[in-house]
């Protein structure tokens, strides 16, 4: 066990994926609580750096263009790898903790010469024990990903849960979301439901018919409006649904950057999402999130949050609209019982109690 007051500089390594980076937040917040005066840095894929810049627990986000290193010019990639390794070593970390646990991150942890070096021993990946000087944390595949990350803190004497999982949404981002919505002339009694209709793969994408039928039921509720979200390369999905619904109460939001997406999510009372990275982003800004699962295990990847729920079927095509809407109503009922009048965050903290 490490001396609890002996760590001044900490580096966490976790490159990807988007959902995993978001689910890393509870562990980062627990580390900050244990070591309030430490410099806590995170090495992350540059595509997801904006997420951790919205986490006040992090001192510095160190972005890495892994795609360029992998697919670019080999000599340039080698130079960039060596430069990164030297940069990490020169920073003089007391602790480097490898949450990614691939061969290259093992070597980077070893090369750092940190006083303490800790790694995650993954079930289906090799583990380079010589790179570490602390006993590994063995991955428990039965746990939620956020709990796996929290288990990495046990050697530091830290026991925590995933309740502190919110990102800090700057007022500037919230203001941008309000500017986006301003042309739609939102009435005071209207409220938003977000539909994240893309997923990156067909096996995770709930058919358009499902979202369309769900939209009809949601829009029957007084004051309800929809915002349709889709990621890069998924415009056709959201555009087709928008054209099909043909309603002035449906707003199309596509190709948003992560900070903009987070801000607009925060304006929703509930988010309904395919199983994909942005699903976790909704929960991370305080929005009760309903995840639609098929191939992945929801017990491992379900959205965090007190009111979040999920549905699952063996095939995404088999997910019934009635099942999704029943869970949607259950979220609403749970919020009603908690006496929540959800209007969205107006500052850097969410009004929802996770």
C-alpha positions as CSV (number, residue, x, y, z in Angstrom):
1,X,0.0,0.0,0.0
2,X,1.3,3.4,-0.9
3,X,1.8,6.2,1.7
4,X,-1.4,8.3,1.2
5,X,0.4,11.6,1.5
6,X,3.5,10.8,-0.5
7,X,2.1,11.3,-4.0
8,X,2.7,14.7,-5.6
9,X,2.6,13.8,-9.3
10,X,0.3,11.1,-10.8
11,X,-0.2,10.0,-14.3
12,X,-3.1,7.9,-15.5
13,X,-2.9,6.2,-18.9
14,X,-6.1,5.4,-20.7
15,X,-6.1,6.1,-24.5
16,X,-9.6,5.0,-25.6
17,X,-12.6,4.5,-26.2
18,X,-15.0,7.4,-25.7
19,X,-17.3,5.5,-23.4
20,X,-14.4,4.2,-21.3
21,X,-12.9,7.6,-21.0
22,X,-16.2,8.9,-19.6
23,X,-16.5,5.9,-17.2
24,X,-13.0,6.8,-16.0
25,X,-14.3,10.0,-14.4
26,X,-15.4,8.4,-11.0
27,X,-11.9,7.0,-10.5
28,X,-10.3,10.4,-11.3
29,X,-12.6,12.1,-8.9
30,X,-11.8,9.6,-6.2
31,X,-8.1,10.1,-6.8
32,X,-8.5,13.9,-6.5
33,X,-10.4,13.5,-3.2
34,X,-7.6,11.3,-1.8
35,X,-4.8,13.5,-3.1
36,X,-6.2,17.0,-3.2
37,X,-2.8,18.7,-3.7
38,X,-1.4,16.3,-6.3
39,X,-0.8,17.0,-9.9
40,X,-3.1,14.5,-11.6
41,X,-2.5,14.1,-15.4
42,X,-4.1,11.8,-17.9
43,X,-2.6,10.5,-21.1
44,X,-5.5,10.0,-23.6
45,X,-6.2,9.7,-27.3
46,X,-6.5,13.3,-28.7
47,X,-10.0,12.6,-30.0
48,X,-11.3,12.3,-26.4
49,X,-9.2,14.9,-24.7
50,X,-12.1,17.4,-24.7
51,X,-14.0,15.1,-22.3
52,X,-11.3,15.1,-19.7
53,X,-10.9,18.9,-20.0
54,X,-14.4,19.0,-18.6
55,X,-13.3,17.1,-15.5
56,X,-12.0,19.4,-12.8
57,X,-10.2,16.5,-11.0
58,X,-7.6,16.5,-13.8
59,X,-4.7,18.9,-13.7
60,X,-3.5,18.3,-17.3
61,X,-4.7,16.4,-20.2
62,X,-1.9,15.0,-22.4
63,X,-3.3,14.2,-25.8
64,X,-1.8,11.6,-28.1
65,X,-2.5,11.1,-31.8
66,X,-2.4,7.3,-31.7
67,X,-3.9,7.0,-35.2
68,X,-1.0,9.0,-36.7
69,X,1.5,6.9,-34.8
70,X,-0.2,3.7,-36.0
71,X,-1.0,4.6,-39.6
72,X,1.3,7.4,-40.5
73,X,4.9,7.5,-41.6
74,X,6.9,4.9,-39.6
75,X,9.9,7.1,-39.0
76,X,7.8,10.0,-37.9
77,X,5.7,7.6,-35.7
78,X,8.8,6.2,-34.1
79,X,10.1,9.8,-33.4
80,X,6.8,10.8,-31.9
81,X,6.7,7.7,-29.7
82,X,10.2,8.3,-28.4
83,X,9.4,12.0,-27.8
84,X,6.3,11.0,-25.8
85,X,8.2,8.5,-23.7
86,X,10.9,11.1,-22.9
87,X,8.3,13.7,-22.1
88,X,6.6,11.3,-19.6
89,X,10.0,10.5,-18.0
90,X,11.0,14.1,-17.7
91,X,7.9,14.9,-15.8
92,X,9.1,12.9,-12.8
93,X,5.9,11.2,-11.7
94,X,5.6,9.5,-8.3
95,X,2.9,7.1,-9.7
96,X,2.1,6.0,-13.2
97,X,-1.0,3.8,-13.3
98,X,-1.7,2.0,-16.6
99,X,-5.5,1.7,-17.0
100,X,-5.2,0.7,-20.6
101,X,-2.8,-2.2,-20.2
102,X,-1.5,-2.9,-23.7
103,X,2.1,-3.8,-24.5
104,X,3.0,-0.2,-25.5
105,X,1.5,1.3,-22.4
106,X,3.3,-1.3,-20.2
107,X,6.6,-0.2,-21.8
108,X,5.7,3.5,-21.4
109,X,4.9,2.9,-17.7
110,X,8.3,1.1,-17.2
111,X,10.2,3.8,-19.1
112,X,8.7,6.6,-17.0
113,X,10.9,5.5,-14.0
114,X,8.1,6.5,-11.7
115,X,8.6,5.6,-8.1
116,X,5.4,3.5,-8.2
117,X,4.2,1.7,-11.3
118,X,0.8,0.0,-11.3
119,X,-1.0,-1.9,-14.0
120,X,-4.3,-3.6,-14.8
121,X,-3.9,-7.3,-15.6
122,X,-6.5,-7.8,-18.3
123,X,-8.2,-11.2,-18.8
124,X,-7.5,-11.5,-22.6
125,X,-4.3,-9.6,-22.9
126,X,-0.6,-10.3,-22.0
127,X,0.8,-8.6,-19.0
128,X,4.4,-7.5,-18.8
129,X,5.1,-7.8,-15.1
130,X,8.7,-6.5,-15.4
131,X,7.3,-3.0,-16.2
132,X,5.6,-2.6,-12.8
133,X,6.7,-2.7,-9.2
134,X,3.3,-3.1,-7.6
135,X,1.1,-6.1,-7.6
136,X,-1.3,-5.9,-10.6
137,X,-5.0,-5.3,-10.2
138,X,-6.7,-8.3,-11.9
139,X,-9.6,-7.3,-14.1
140,X,-12.9,-8.6,-12.9
141,X,-15.0,-9.1,-16.0
142,X,-18.2,-9.3,-14.1
143,X,-18.0,-5.7,-12.9
144,X,-19.2,-2.6,-14.6
145,X,-16.3,-0.8,-16.4
146,X,-16.4,2.1,-14.0
147,X,-16.0,-0.4,-11.1
148,X,-13.1,-2.0,-12.8
149,X,-11.4,1.4,-13.0
150,X,-12.2,2.1,-9.4
151,X,-10.6,-1.3,-8.4
152,X,-7.4,0.2,-9.7
153,X,-7.4,2.5,-6.7
154,X,-7.5,-0.3,-4.1
155,X,-3.7,-0.6,-3.9
156,X,-3.7,3.1,-2.9
157,X,-6.1,2.4,0.0
158,X,-9.0,4.1,-1.8
159,X,-12.5,2.7,-1.6
160,X,-15.1,4.5,-3.7
161,X,-18.1,4.0,-5.9
162,X,-19.3,5.5,-9.2
163,X,-21.7,8.0,-7.7
164,X,-19.4,10.9,-8.4
165,X,-19.5,10.6,-12.1
166,X,-20.4,14.0,-13.4
167,X,-18.4,16.1,-15.8
168,X,-18.1,19.9,-15.2
169,X,-19.9,21.6,-18.0
170,X,-18.6,25.2,-18.4
171,X,-21.2,28.0,-18.7
172,X,-19.8,28.8,-22.1
173,X,-20.8,25.4,-23.4
174,X,-24.3,25.8,-21.9
175,X,-24.6,29.2,-23.5
176,X,-23.7,27.7,-26.8
177,X,-26.5,25.1,-26.4
178,X,-29.0,27.9,-25.6
179,X,-27.8,29.8,-28.7
180,X,-28.4,26.6,-30.8
181,X,-31.9,26.3,-29.5
182,X,-32.8,30.0,-29.7
183,X,-34.1,30.0,-33.3
184,X,-36.6,27.3,-32.5
185,X,-38.6,29.6,-30.1
186,X,-38.9,27.2,-27.2
187,X,-42.0,27.9,-25.0
188,X,-41.6,28.0,-21.3
189,X,-43.6,24.8,-20.8
190,X,-41.7,22.8,-23.3
191,X,-39.0,20.2,-22.5
192,X,-36.7,18.1,-24.5
193,X,-36.1,14.4,-25.0
194,X,-32.9,13.5,-26.8
195,X,-32.7,10.6,-29.3
196,X,-29.1,9.5,-30.1
197,X,-29.9,7.5,-33.2
198,X,-26.4,6.5,-34.4
199,X,-24.2,3.8,-33.0
200,X,-21.2,3.2,-35.3
201,X,-22.3,-0.3,-36.2
202,X,-25.5,-1.9,-37.6
203,X,-25.7,-4.4,-34.8
204,X,-26.0,-1.6,-32.2
205,X,-28.3,0.7,-34.2
206,X,-32.0,0.4,-33.3
207,X,-34.0,0.5,-36.5
208,X,-35.6,3.8,-37.7
209,X,-39.1,2.3,-37.2
210,X,-38.4,1.8,-33.5
211,X,-37.3,5.4,-33.0
212,X,-40.1,6.7,-35.1
213,X,-42.8,4.9,-33.2
214,X,-41.2,5.9,-29.9
215,X,-41.1,9.5,-31.1
216,X,-44.9,9.5,-31.7
217,X,-45.6,8.3,-28.1
218,X,-43.1,10.8,-26.6
219,X,-44.6,13.7,-28.5
220,X,-48.1,12.9,-27.2
221,X,-46.9,14.1,-23.8
222,X,-47.7,17.7,-23.2
223,X,-44.8,20.1,-24.0
224,X,-42.5,17.3,-25.2
225,X,-40.0,18.1,-28.0
226,X,-37.3,15.9,-29.6
227,X,-33.7,16.5,-30.5
228,X,-32.2,14.0,-32.9
229,X,-28.5,13.4,-32.5
230,X,-26.1,11.6,-34.8
231,X,-22.4,11.2,-34.9
232,X,-19.9,11.7,-37.8
233,X,-20.8,9.7,-40.9
234,X,-24.4,9.1,-39.5
235,X,-26.2,12.0,-41.0
236,X,-28.4,9.8,-43.2
237,X,-29.9,8.1,-40.1
238,X,-31.0,11.3,-38.3
239,X,-32.0,13.1,-41.6
240,X,-34.2,10.2,-42.6
241,X,-35.9,10.1,-39.2
242,X,-36.3,13.9,-39.2
243,X,-38.0,13.8,-42.6
244,X,-40.2,10.9,-41.6
245,X,-41.5,12.6,-38.5
246,X,-42.2,15.9,-40.3
247,X,-42.9,17.8,-37.0
248,X,-41.9,21.3,-36.0
249,X,-41.4,19.9,-32.5
250,X,-38.4,17.8,-33.7
251,X,-34.9,19.4,-33.9
252,X,-32.0,18.0,-35.9
253,X,-28.5,18.2,-34.3
254,X,-25.7,16.5,-36.2
255,X,-22.0,16.4,-36.3
256,X,-21.5,18.3,-33.1
257,X,-18.1,18.4,-31.4
258,X,-17.9,16.6,-28.0
259,X,-18.2,19.8,-25.9
260,X,-21.2,21.0,-28.0
261,X,-22.8,17.6,-27.8
262,X,-22.4,17.5,-24.0
263,X,-24.0,20.9,-23.7
264,X,-27.0,20.1,-25.9
265,X,-27.5,16.8,-24.1
266,X,-27.7,18.7,-20.8
267,X,-30.8,20.5,-22.1
268,X,-32.6,17.2,-22.3
269,X,-34.8,15.8,-19.6
270,X,-34.2,12.2,-20.8
271,X,-31.8,10.8,-23.3
272,X,-32.7,7.6,-25.3
273,X,-29.6,6.2,-26.9
274,X,-28.1,3.3,-28.8
275,X,-25.3,1.6,-27.0
276,X,-22.4,3.9,-28.0
277,X,-20.0,6.4,-26.5
278,X,-22.3,9.4,-26.5
279,X,-24.8,7.4,-24.4
280,X,-22.3,7.7,-21.5
281,X,-21.8,11.4,-22.2
282,X,-25.5,12.1,-21.6
283,X,-25.3,10.4,-18.2
284,X,-22.1,12.3,-17.4
285,X,-23.8,15.7,-17.7
286,X,-26.6,14.6,-15.4
287,X,-29.3,13.4,-17.9
288,X,-31.2,10.2,-17.0
289,X,-30.3,7.9,-19.9
290,X,-32.1,5.0,-21.4
291,X,-29.6,2.7,-23.2
292,X,-30.7,0.3,-25.9
293,X,-28.5,-2.8,-25.9
294,X,-28.0,-5.9,-28.0
295,X,-24.5,-7.3,-28.6
296,X,-22.8,-5.7,-25.6
297,X,-23.4,-6.6,-21.9
298,X,-25.4,-3.8,-20.2
299,X,-24.1,-5.0,-16.8
300,X,-20.7,-4.0,-18.0
301,X,-21.5,-0.9,-20.0
302,X,-24.9,0.5,-18.9
303,X,-25.1,4.3,-18.4
304,X,-24.4,5.5,-14.9
305,X,-26.8,7.6,-12.9
306,X,-29.4,7.3,-10.3
307,X,-32.3,7.3,-12.8
308,X,-30.6,5.7,-15.9
309,X,-32.0,2.4,-17.2
310,X,-31.5,0.1,-20.1
311,X,-33.3,-2.4,-22.3
312,X,-31.7,-5.4,-24.0
313,X,-32.5,-8.1,-26.6
314,X,-30.5,-10.7,-28.4
315,X,-30.8,-8.7,-31.6
316,X,-31.2,-4.9,-31.9
317,X,-34.1,-5.6,-34.4
318,X,-35.9,-7.4,-31.6
319,X,-36.0,-4.5,-29.2
320,X,-39.7,-3.7,-28.8
321,X,-41.0,-0.2,-28.9
322,X,-43.4,-1.0,-26.0
323,X,-40.5,-2.2,-23.9
324,X,-38.5,1.0,-24.5
325,X,-41.4,3.3,-23.8
326,X,-42.2,1.4,-20.6
327,X,-38.7,2.0,-19.3
328,X,-39.0,5.6,-20.5
329,X,-42.1,6.0,-18.4
330,X,-40.4,4.4,-15.4
331,X,-37.6,7.0,-15.6
332,X,-40.2,9.7,-15.5
333,X,-42.0,8.1,-12.6
334,X,-38.7,7.7,-10.6
335,X,-37.9,11.4,-11.2
336,X,-41.4,12.4,-10.2
337,X,-41.2,10.4,-6.9
338,X,-37.9,12.2,-6.3
339,X,-39.6,15.6,-6.8
340,X,-37.3,16.6,-9.5
341,X,-38.3,19.5,-11.7
342,X,-35.6,19.1,-14.4
343,X,-34.7,22.2,-16.3
344,X,-31.1,21.4,-17.2
345,X,-27.9,22.7,-15.6
346,X,-27.3,26.5,-15.8
347,X,-23.8,26.4,-14.4
348,X,-20.9,24.0,-14.1
349,X,-22.8,21.6,-11.8
350,X,-25.8,19.5,-12.7
351,X,-29.0,19.9,-10.6
352,X,-29.5,16.2,-10.6
353,X,-28.4,14.2,-7.5
354,X,-26.6,11.2,-8.8
